[in-house]
Amino acid sequence: MLRLASILFSLISTTLMGTAVIVALTMGWDTLTPILIAAALGFVVALPISWIVAKQIYQNA
């Protein structure tokens, strides 16, 4: 399950990081610090989400 979770993490984290950066830029926070915070937030949030998705895939398989 760890292998599936890591593959899912690579997809989910880039999606969430990109979305968070776009939200930060849309809100007018166009300096380096808010962009890095948004990207880090997307990275951290993707960890439990990818684990939950992998768990659901294994339970339904």
DSSP file (Angstrom, degrees, kcal/mol; ACC not computed):
  #  RESIDUE AA STRUCTURE BP1 BP2  ACC     N-H-->O    O-->H-N    N-H-->O    O-->H-N    TCO  KAPPA ALPHA  PHI   PSI    X-CA   Y-CA   Z-CA
    1    1 A M     >        0   0    0      0, 0.0     4,-2.6     0, 0.0     5,-0.2   0.000 360.0 360.0 360.0 -28.0    0.0    0.0    0.0
    2    2 A L  H  >  +     0   0    0      2,-0.2     4,-2.2     1,-0.2     5,-0.2   0.880 360.0  52.2 -65.3 -36.7    3.0    2.3    0.6
    3    3 A R  H  > S+     0   0    0      2,-0.2     4,-1.9     1,-0.2    -1,-0.2   0.926 111.6  45.5 -65.6 -43.7    4.0    2.1   -3.0
    4    4 A L  H  > S+     0   0    0      1,-0.2     4,-2.7     2,-0.2     5,-0.2   0.908 112.2  52.2 -64.1 -41.6    0.5    3.0   -4.2
    5    5 A A  H  X S+     0   0    0     -4,-2.6     4,-2.3     1,-0.2    -2,-0.2   0.874 109.0  50.0 -63.5 -37.1    0.3    5.8   -1.7
    6    6 A S  H  X S+     0   0    0     -4,-2.2     4,-1.7     2,-0.2    -1,-0.2   0.875 111.2  48.2 -71.0 -35.7    3.6    7.2   -2.9
    7    7 A I  H  X S+     0   0    0     -4,-1.9     4,-1.1     2,-0.2    -2,-0.2   0.931 114.3  46.2 -66.9 -44.5    2.5    7.1   -6.5
    8    8 A L  H  X S+     0   0    0     -4,-2.7     4,-3.3     1,-0.2     3,-0.3   0.876 108.3  57.7 -63.8 -36.7   -0.7    8.8   -5.6
    9    9 A F  H  X S+     0   0    0     -4,-2.3     4,-2.7     1,-0.2     5,-0.4   0.887 101.1  55.6 -61.6 -39.0    1.2   11.4   -3.5
   10   10 A S  H  X S+     0   0    0     -4,-1.7     4,-0.7     1,-0.2    -1,-0.2   0.846 116.2  37.5 -64.2 -31.7    3.3   12.4   -6.5
   11   11 A L  H  X S+     0   0    0     -4,-1.1     4,-1.5    -3,-0.3    -2,-0.2   0.903 120.0  44.5 -83.1 -45.2    0.1   13.2   -8.4
   12   12 A I  H  X S+     0   0    0     -4,-3.3     4,-2.7     1,-0.2     5,-0.2   0.888 111.1  53.4 -69.6 -39.5   -2.0   14.6   -5.6
   13   13 A S  H  X S+     0   0    0     -4,-2.7     4,-2.8    -5,-0.3     5,-0.3   0.909 108.4  48.4 -65.9 -41.5    0.8   16.8   -4.1
   14   14 A T  H  X S+     0   0    0     -4,-0.7     4,-2.2    -5,-0.4    -1,-0.2   0.888 113.1  49.4 -66.0 -35.8    1.5   18.6   -7.4
   15   15 A T  H  X S+     0   0    0     -4,-1.5     4,-2.3     2,-0.2    -2,-0.2   0.948 115.4  41.7 -65.9 -48.4   -2.2   19.2   -7.9
   16   16 A L  H  X S+     0   0    0     -4,-2.7     4,-2.5     2,-0.2    -2,-0.2   0.883 114.9  50.8 -68.8 -37.9   -2.7   20.6   -4.4
   17   17 A M  H  X S+     0   0    0     -4,-2.8     4,-2.2    -5,-0.2    -1,-0.2   0.929 112.5  46.6 -64.6 -44.3    0.5   22.6   -4.5
   18   18 A G  H  X S+     0   0    0     -4,-2.2     4,-2.3    -5,-0.3    -2,-0.2   0.898 112.7  49.7 -64.2 -40.6   -0.3   24.2   -7.8
   19   19 A T  H  X S+     0   0    0     -4,-2.3     4,-2.4     2,-0.2    -2,-0.2   0.918 111.1  49.3 -64.1 -43.1   -3.9   25.0   -6.7
   20   20 A A  H  X S+     0   0    0     -4,-2.5     4,-2.3     1,-0.2    -2,-0.2   0.884 111.1  49.4 -65.1 -38.2   -2.6   26.6   -3.5
   21   21 A V  H  X S+     0   0    0     -4,-2.2     4,-2.5     2,-0.2    -1,-0.2   0.911 110.6  50.1 -67.0 -41.5   -0.1   28.7   -5.4
   22   22 A I  H  X S+     0   0    0     -4,-2.3     4,-2.4     2,-0.2    -2,-0.2   0.906 110.9  49.8 -62.5 -40.9   -2.8   29.8   -7.9
   23   23 A V  H  X S+     0   0    0     -4,-2.4     4,-1.9     2,-0.2    -2,-0.2   0.921 110.8  49.6 -63.0 -43.5   -5.0   30.8   -5.0
   24   24 A A  H  <>S+     0   0    0     -4,-2.3     5,-2.1     1,-0.2    -2,-0.2   0.909 113.2  46.0 -62.6 -42.0   -2.2   32.7   -3.4
   25   25 A L  H ><5S+     0   0    0     -4,-2.5     3,-1.2     1,-0.2    -1,-0.2   0.874 110.5  53.3 -69.0 -36.3   -1.4   34.6   -6.6
   26   26 A T  H 3<5S+     0   0    0     -4,-2.4    -1,-0.2     1,-0.3    -2,-0.2   0.853 104.5  55.8 -66.0 -34.3   -5.1   35.3   -7.2
   27   27 A M  T 3<5S-     0   0    0     -4,-1.9    -1,-0.3    -5,-0.2    -2,-0.2   0.484 123.2-106.0 -78.2  -1.0   -5.4   36.8   -3.8
   28   28 A G  T < 5S+     0   0    0     -3,-1.2     2,-1.4    -4,-0.2    -3,-0.2   0.533  77.7 135.4  92.1   6.8   -2.6   39.2   -4.6
   29   29 A W      < +     0   0    0     -5,-2.1    -1,-0.2    -6,-0.2    -2,-0.1  -0.687  18.8 155.7 -88.1  88.5    0.1   37.6   -2.6
   30   30 A D        +     0   0    0     -2,-1.4     2,-0.2    -3,-0.1    -1,-0.2   0.097  33.4  99.9-109.1  22.4    2.8   37.8   -5.2
   31   31 A T  S  > S-     0   0    0      1,-0.1     4,-1.2    -3,-0.0     5,-0.1  -0.552  83.5-104.3 -99.3 173.7    6.0   37.7   -3.1
   32   32 A L  H  > S+     0   0    0     -2,-0.2     4,-2.5     1,-0.2     5,-0.2   0.895 110.1  57.9 -66.7 -42.6    8.1   34.7   -2.5
   33   33 A T  H  > S+     0   0    0      1,-0.2     4,-2.4     2,-0.2     5,-0.2   0.927 107.1  44.2 -61.5 -50.3    7.1   33.9    1.1
   34   34 A P  H  > S+     0   0    0      0, 0.0     4,-2.3     0, 0.0    -1,-0.2   0.866 113.8  52.2 -63.8 -32.4    3.3   33.4    0.5
   35   35 A I  H  X S+     0   0    0     -4,-1.2     4,-2.2     2,-0.2    -2,-0.2   0.919 111.5  45.9 -68.0 -42.5    4.0   31.4   -2.6
   36   36 A L  H  X S+     0   0    0     -4,-2.5     4,-2.5     2,-0.2    -1,-0.2   0.883 112.5  50.9 -66.8 -37.9    6.3   29.1   -0.7
   37   37 A I  H  X S+     0   0    0     -4,-2.4     4,-2.5    -5,-0.2    -2,-0.2   0.916 110.6  49.1 -64.7 -42.4    3.9   28.8    2.2
   38   38 A A  H  X S+     0   0    0     -4,-2.3     4,-2.1     2,-0.2    -2,-0.2   0.911 112.5  47.5 -63.8 -42.0    1.1   27.9   -0.1
   39   39 A A  H  X S+     0   0    0     -4,-2.2     4,-1.9     2,-0.2    -2,-0.2   0.908 112.8  48.5 -66.1 -41.1    3.2   25.2   -1.9
   40   40 A A  H  X S+     0   0    0     -4,-2.5     4,-2.4     2,-0.2    -2,-0.2   0.883 109.5  53.1 -65.9 -37.7    4.3   23.8    1.5
   41   41 A L  H  X S+     0   0    0     -4,-2.5     4,-2.5     1,-0.2    -2,-0.2   0.918 109.2  48.5 -63.3 -43.3    0.7   23.7    2.7
   42   42 A G  H  X S+     0   0    0     -4,-2.1     4,-1.4     1,-0.2   -25,-0.2   0.869 111.1  51.6 -63.3 -36.5   -0.3   21.8   -0.4
   43   43 A F  H  X S+     0   0    0     -4,-1.9     4,-0.7     2,-0.2    -2,-0.2   0.923 112.9  43.8 -64.8 -45.3    2.6   19.3    0.1
   44   44 A V  H >< S+     0   0    0     -4,-2.4     3,-0.8     1,-0.2    -2,-0.2   0.888 112.5  51.5 -69.9 -39.7    1.6   18.7    3.7
   45   45 A V  H 3X S+     0   0    0     -4,-2.5     4,-1.2     1,-0.2    -1,-0.2   0.806 102.5  62.2 -67.8 -28.4   -2.1   18.3    3.0
   46   46 A A  H 3X S+     0   0    0     -4,-1.4     4,-2.5    -5,-0.2     5,-0.2   0.746  89.2  71.3 -71.0 -22.8   -1.4   15.8    0.3
   47   47 A L  H <X S+     0   0    0     -3,-0.8     4,-1.6    -4,-0.7    -1,-0.2   0.972 105.2  33.5 -60.9 -57.7    0.2   13.3    2.7
   48   48 A P  H  > S+     0   0    0      0, 0.0     4,-2.5     0, 0.0    -1,-0.2   0.860 117.3  56.4 -69.1 -31.1   -2.9   12.2    4.5
   49   49 A I  H  X S+     0   0    0     -4,-1.2     4,-2.5     1,-0.2     5,-0.2   0.930 107.9  46.8 -65.3 -43.8   -5.1   12.6    1.4
   50   50 A S  H  X S+     0   0    0     -4,-2.5     4,-2.2     1,-0.2    -1,-0.2   0.867 112.4  50.9 -66.6 -34.2   -2.9   10.2   -0.6
   51   51 A W  H  X S+     0   0    0     -4,-1.6     4,-2.2    -5,-0.2    -1,-0.2   0.913 111.4  47.6 -67.3 -41.8   -2.9    7.7    2.2
   52   52 A I  H  X S+     0   0    0     -4,-2.5     4,-2.3     2,-0.2    -2,-0.2   0.905 112.3  49.1 -65.6 -42.0   -6.7    7.8    2.5
   53   53 A V  H  X S+     0   0    0     -4,-2.5     4,-2.2     2,-0.2    -2,-0.2   0.920 111.9  48.4 -64.8 -43.2   -7.1    7.4   -1.2
   54   54 A A  H  X S+     0   0    0     -4,-2.2     4,-2.3     1,-0.2    -1,-0.2   0.897 111.0  51.5 -63.3 -39.4   -4.7    4.4   -1.3
   55   55 A K  H  X S+     0   0    0     -4,-2.2     4,-2.0     1,-0.2    -1,-0.2   0.907 110.1  48.8 -63.2 -42.2   -6.5    2.9    1.6
   56   56 A Q  H  X S+     0   0    0     -4,-2.3     4,-1.9     2,-0.2    -2,-0.2   0.881 109.9  51.9 -65.9 -38.2   -9.9    3.3   -0.1
   57   57 A I  H  X S+     0   0    0     -4,-2.2     4,-0.9     1,-0.2    -2,-0.2   0.918 111.5  46.8 -64.9 -42.6   -8.5    1.7   -3.3
   58   58 A Y  H  < S+     0   0    0     -4,-2.3     3,-0.2     1,-0.2    -2,-0.2   0.861 111.6  51.0 -68.1 -34.7   -7.2   -1.3   -1.4
   59   59 A Q  H  < S+     0   0    0     -4,-2.0    -1,-0.2     1,-0.2    -2,-0.2   0.856 114.5  42.8 -70.8 -33.9  -10.5   -1.8    0.5
   60   60 A N  H  <        0   0    0     -4,-1.9    -1,-0.2     1,-0.2    -2,-0.2   0.545 360.0 360.0 -89.5  -7.3  -12.6   -1.7   -2.7
   61   61 A A     <        0   0    0     -4,-0.9    -1,-0.2    -3,-0.2    -2,-0.1   0.471 360.0 360.0 -83.7 360.0  -10.2   -3.9   -4.8
